[in-house]
Amino acid sequence: MDLNDSDHLEHREREILEYVIRNFIITANPIASRKLVEKHHLNISSATVRNVMNSLEKKGYLDHQHTSSGRIPTEKGYRLYVNSLMRISQLSKSDWAALQAWEQTLTPNLNEAVQGATRMLSRLTNLLVVVLTPQFANAILKKIELIDLSSTRLLIVLTIESGLAKTVTMEVESGLHPDELDNIARVLNERLSGLSLSEITKHIDEALADAREKDKTGLIRIFIDSADDLFEDKQFRRFHFGGVEYIAMQPEFNDLNNLKSIIEFVEDDDLIIHLFDGAARSNEVNVRIGKENKIQQIEHCSVVSANYAIGNVTGTIGLVGPTRMNYPRLINLIDQFANRFQSHTTS
């Protein structure tokens, strides 16, 4: 959101705006000029603060719910705060301890890592957490493993170059001898390893054409016929979310309409993917406030997100909550999670 030059704020206006926002983030209650002077030991009168608040309201940075009530921040006020007023806070000892505890549980299994991050972040923030797994279209296949689960079930393990793995269970007509599985796996790896998943999806038929003719088990044909399910990007594109039970405890969601909207958002896969796919593709934490999200169901919310890279693929980790969120802490927290997520999974 661009700020007009005509709305340039003087030092005192910026100071009062920061105090109002910091207070509202903590209490969720409007603050009056007298209370602001008392709480922050300001060396100016409450009448002066009230005049500054009136100026900030006219410029669109503050609002009031009732004529006699204190002021609350607007989306424009939050945007200025995030852009130039706030100071990124240091994480607390408990935040660091939780971050390190989560890091110790990380495994190369992508789904397990994502689920762990979702659970930990939702507990730390009391907000809705969404973690999108990387877009794998350009990921390079490293290895295919075939594991016999039963006479009719086969576990397929696909590992990409970064070390992440995806598992798929496939139904087969009859059990295969271990030597047959080893032979099929060898053929698949010879023909497909080193190719991107999108290349495999497009060209698997020609890559395995002669092998299919020689294969008496029928498994090669099943791989060709199931290529879209096994290798296509949308089959890999997954997200995990948590914290709905926590976000419902936020005062803003005492309004049943707000709570209903966030539940509608959570239940719509396309909205979730659209929201985070639209985030800036950079190494910086991205903050979108209220209507900046351009999704009606969460126009009363803010989103703090960051991308994490695993090899040549990128995923996103994000928080969704009321615009009255602790931006200085959450921006640092998301950044730390994203950095540790990618550094561990690529090590």
C-alpha positions in Angstrom: 0.0 0.0 0.0 1.6 3.3 -1.1 1.6 6.2 1.3 0.9 9.6 -0.2 3.6 12.3 0.1 0.8 14.7 1.4 0.4 12.3 4.3 3.9 12.7 5.5 3.9 12.4 9.3 5.9 14.5 11.7 8.0 12.8 14.4 5.4 13.2 17.1 2.7 11.8 14.9 4.8 8.7 14.1 5.6 8.3 17.8 2.0 8.4 18.9 0.9 6.1 16.0 3.5 3.6 17.1 2.4 3.7 20.7 -1.3 3.3 19.8 -0.5 0.2 17.6 1.8 -1.4 20.2 -0.8 -1.0 22.8 -3.6 -2.3 20.6 -1.6 -5.4 19.6 -1.2 -6.3 23.3 -4.6 -5.4 24.6 -7.0 -5.5 21.7 -8.6 -2.4 23.3 -8.8 1.1 22.0 -6.6 3.6 23.9 -7.5 7.1 24.9 -5.1 10.0 25.0 -4.9 10.2 28.8 -4.1 6.5 29.1 -1.4 6.8 26.4 0.3 9.7 28.3 0.2 7.7 31.6 1.3 4.4 30.2 4.3 5.7 28.2 5.2 8.6 30.6 4.9 11.2 27.8 6.1 14.7 28.5 3.1 16.2 26.7 -0.5 16.8 27.8 -3.3 14.5 27.0 -4.9 17.4 25.0 -1.8 17.5 22.7 -1.9 13.7 22.2 -5.6 14.0 21.5 -4.9 16.6 18.8 -2.2 14.3 17.3 -4.7 11.4 17.3 -7.3 13.5 15.5 -4.7 14.4 12.9 -3.8 10.7 12.4 -7.4 9.9 12.1 -8.0 12.5 9.4 -5.0 11.1 7.5 -6.5 7.6 7.7 -4.0 5.9 10.1 -6.3 5.7 13.1 -10.0 5.2 13.6 -12.5 5.0 16.5 -15.3 2.7 17.2 -17.4 5.1 19.2 -17.4 8.9 19.6 -16.1 8.8 23.2 -13.8 5.8 22.8 -10.1 5.7 22.2 -8.4 5.1 18.9 -7.5 1.9 17.0 -5.2 1.4 14.0 -6.4 1.2 10.5 -4.9 -1.0 7.7 -3.0 2.1 6.5 -1.7 2.6 10.0 -0.5 -1.0 10.3 1.2 -0.7 6.9 3.2 2.3 7.9 4.1 0.6 11.2 5.3 -2.5 9.4 7.2 -0.5 6.7 9.0 2.0 8.9 8.0 2.2 12.5 8.4 -1.2 14.1 11.6 -2.8 15.3 12.0 -6.5 14.7 12.1 -8.0 18.2 14.5 -10.6 19.5 13.0 -14.0 20.1 12.4 -14.9 23.7 14.2 -17.8 25.4 11.0 -19.9 25.1 10.7 -19.2 21.4 14.3 -20.2 20.9 13.9 -23.3 22.9 10.8 -24.3 20.9 12.6 -23.6 17.6 15.5 -25.7 18.6 13.3 -28.5 19.8 11.4 -28.5 16.5 14.7 -28.5 14.6 15.9 -31.6 16.4 12.8 -33.5 15.2 13.4 -32.7 11.5 13.8 -35.6 9.1 14.3 -35.8 5.3 10.6 -36.8 5.0 8.9 -33.7 3.8 5.5 -34.4 5.1 6.8 -35.1 8.6 8.9 -31.9 8.6 5.9 -29.8 7.4 3.5 -31.3 10.0 6.0 -30.7 12.8 6.5 -27.0 11.7 2.7 -26.5 11.5 2.1 -27.9 15.0 4.9 -26.0 16.6 4.2 -22.6 15.0 0.5 -22.8 15.8 1.2 -23.4 19.5 3.8 -20.6 19.6 1.6 -18.0 17.8 -2.0 -19.0 18.5 -2.6 -18.2 14.8 -3.6 -20.2 11.7 -0.4 -21.8 10.3 -0.2 -22.9 6.6 2.9 -24.6 5.2 3.0 -25.4 1.5 5.3 -28.1 0.3 7.6 -27.1 -2.6 6.5 -27.0 -6.2 8.2 -30.0 -7.6 7.7 -29.5 -11.3 11.4 -28.6 -11.7 12.7 -31.0 -9.1 15.2 -33.6 -10.3 14.4 -37.2 -9.6 17.3 -38.9 -7.8 16.0 -42.4 -7.1 13.0 -44.6 -7.2 12.6 -47.4 -4.7 10.0 -50.2 -4.8 9.0 -51.9 -1.5 6.6 -54.9 -1.3 4.0 -54.2 1.4 1.8 -57.2 0.7 0.7 -59.5 -2.1 -1.3 -56.7 -3.7 0.3 -53.4 -2.4 3.5 -51.8 -3.4 5.2 -48.8 -1.8 6.9 -46.4 -4.2 9.5 -44.0 -2.7 10.5 -41.1 -5.0 13.5 -39.1 -3.8 14.6 -35.9 -5.4 18.1 -34.4 -5.5 17.6 -32.3 -2.3 17.0 -35.6 -0.4 13.3 -35.1 0.1 11.1 -38.1 -0.5 7.5 -38.7 -1.4 5.8 -42.1 -0.9 2.9 -43.5 -2.9 1.1 -46.7 -2.3 0.1 -48.6 -5.5 -2.2 -51.5 -5.9 -0.9 -54.4 -8.0 -2.7 -57.5 -9.3 -0.4 -60.0 -7.7 2.8 -60.1 -5.6 6.2 -59.7 -7.2 9.4 -61.5 -6.4 12.1 -59.2 -4.8 14.3 -59.9 -7.7 11.6 -58.7 -10.1 11.1 -55.5 -8.0 14.9 -54.9 -8.0 15.0 -55.3 -11.8 12.1 -52.9 -12.4 13.6 -50.3 -10.0 16.9 -50.6 -11.8 15.3 -50.0 -15.2 13.2 -47.1 -13.9 16.3 -45.4 -12.4 18.4 -45.9 -15.5 15.7 -44.3 -17.7 14.2 -41.6 -15.3 16.8 -40.5 -12.8 18.3 -37.1 -13.6 15.1 -35.9 -15.3 12.8 -33.3 -13.8 9.4 -34.5 -12.7 7.7 -32.4 -15.4 9.9 -34.0 -18.1 9.1 -37.5 -16.7 5.4 -36.8 -16.9 5.6 -35.6 -20.5 8.0 -38.2 -21.9 7.7 -41.3 -19.7 6.0 -43.3 -22.5 8.9 -42.9 -24.9 11.5 -43.2 -22.1 10.1 -46.6 -21.1 8.7 -47.8 -24.5 11.1 -50.7 -25.1 11.2 -51.6 -21.4 7.5 -52.0 -21.4 7.6 -54.5 -24.2 10.1 -56.7 -22.3 8.5 -56.4 -18.9 6.4 -59.5 -18.1 5.2 -58.2 -14.7 3.1 -55.3 -16.1 4.6 -52.9 -13.6 6.3 -50.7 -16.2 2.9 -50.3 -17.9 1.3 -49.3 -14.6 4.1 -46.7 -14.1 3.4 -45.2 -17.5 -0.4 -45.2 -17.1 -0.1 -43.6 -13.6 2.6 -41.0 -14.4 0.2 -38.1 -13.8 -0.6 -39.3 -10.3 3.0 -40.2 -9.5 5.0 -37.3 -11.0 2.7 -34.4 -11.9 3.4 -31.3 -9.9 -0.1 -30.9 -8.5 0.1 -34.3 -7.0 3.2 -33.1 -5.0 1.8 -29.7 -4.2 0.5 -30.2 -0.7 -0.2 -28.0 2.3 -0.7 -28.5 6.0 -2.5 -26.2 8.3 -3.1 -26.0 12.0 -4.2 -23.6 14.7 -7.9 -23.2 13.9 -8.6 -24.0 17.5 -6.1 -21.3 18.6 -7.2 -18.5 16.3 -10.8 -18.9 17.4 -9.6 -17.7 20.8 -8.5 -14.3 19.4 -11.0 -11.5 20.3 -11.5 -10.6 16.7 -13.1 -14.0 16.2 -15.7 -13.6 18.8 -17.6 -12.1 15.9 -19.1 -15.3 14.4 -19.0 -13.8 10.9 -15.2 -13.4 11.1 -14.9 -17.0 12.5 -17.1 -18.3 9.7 -15.0 -16.5 7.1 -11.7 -18.0 8.3 -13.3 -21.5 8.4 -14.5 -21.0 4.8 -11.0 -20.1 3.9 -9.5 -23.1 5.5 -11.9 -25.4 3.7 -11.1 -24.0 0.3 -7.9 -25.6 -1.1 -7.9 -23.3 -4.1 -8.0 -20.1 -1.9 -5.1 -21.3 0.2 -2.9 -22.2 -2.8 -3.9 -18.8 -4.5 -3.0 -16.8 -1.4 0.5 -18.2 -0.9 1.3 -18.7 -4.6 0.7 -15.0 -4.9 3.3 -14.1 -2.3 6.5 -12.3 -3.4 9.1 -14.7 -4.7 12.0 -13.5 -2.6 14.1 -14.4 0.4 12.4 -11.7 2.5 9.4 -12.2 4.8 6.2 -10.9 3.1 3.5 -9.1 5.0 0.0 -8.5 3.6 -2.5 -6.6 5.6 -6.3 -6.9 5.3 -7.6 -6.1 1.9 -4.1 -6.4 0.4 -4.7 -10.2 0.5 -7.5 -9.7 -2.1 -9.5 -12.6 -0.7 -12.8 -11.7 0.8 -12.8 -14.4 3.5 -9.6 -13.0 5.1 -9.9 -9.3 4.4 -10.0 -8.7 8.1 -6.7 -10.7 8.5 -3.0 -10.2 8.0 -0.7 -12.8 6.5 3.0 -13.1 7.3 4.8 -15.6 5.0 8.3 -16.6 3.9 9.6 -18.9 1.2 12.1 -21.7 1.8 14.2 -23.3 -0.9 15.1 -26.9 -1.1 17.5 -27.4 -3.9 15.8 -25.8 -6.9 12.3 -26.0 -5.5 10.5 -23.6 -3.3 7.8 -23.9 -0.6 6.1 -21.3 1.6 5.4 -21.1 5.3 2.9 -18.6 6.6 0.7 -17.3 9.4 -2.8 -16.0 9.1 -4.4 -14.0 11.9 -6.1 -10.7 12.8 -4.5 -7.5 11.6 -3.8 -6.9 15.3 -0.9 -9.3 15.3 2.6 -8.9 16.9 4.4 -8.2 13.6 7.9 -7.6 15.1 7.9 -11.1 16.8 6.1 -13.0 14.1 8.3 -11.7 11.2 11.4 -12.9 13.1 9.8 -16.2 14.0 8.7 -17.0 10.4 12.1 -16.0 9.1 13.9 -18.3 11.6 11.6 -21.2 10.8 12.1 -20.8 7.0 15.9 -20.6 7.3 16.2 -23.6 9.6 13.7 -25.6 7.5 15.7 -25.2 4.3 19.2 -25.5 5.9 18.3 -28.8 7.6 16.5 -30.4 4.7 19.3 -29.5 2.3 22.1 -30.7 4.6 
